[in-house]
Amino acid sequence: MTLKNATVVSSAGLHARIVSMLADCVKDYAGTAEIIWGEKRTDIKKMLGLLAMAIPAGAVVTVMVNGPDEERMARALVNIVEETH
């Protein structure tokens, strides 16, 4: 299991385009990938679940990845959260 923190940089928070990019990144991944924010957590493949979390700009989320090549997958997901506006 790999855990990495990421800060949401988009002024609109974790919006639909970013959520779509996250889901696309993991859609063929053999393992599991989740976003955790406070008490809330959801599978990254579940776009509606991510949008329902209503994660705002500046929030620090945790990316949790289990499976093959999890370190690379976690880095890719963190990059999307921290570099997409």
Summary of the structure (lengths in Angstrom):
residues: 85
radius of gyration: 11.2
end to end distance: 27.7
largest distance: 32.7
contacts: 258
relative contact order: 0.35
helix: 36%
strand: 27%
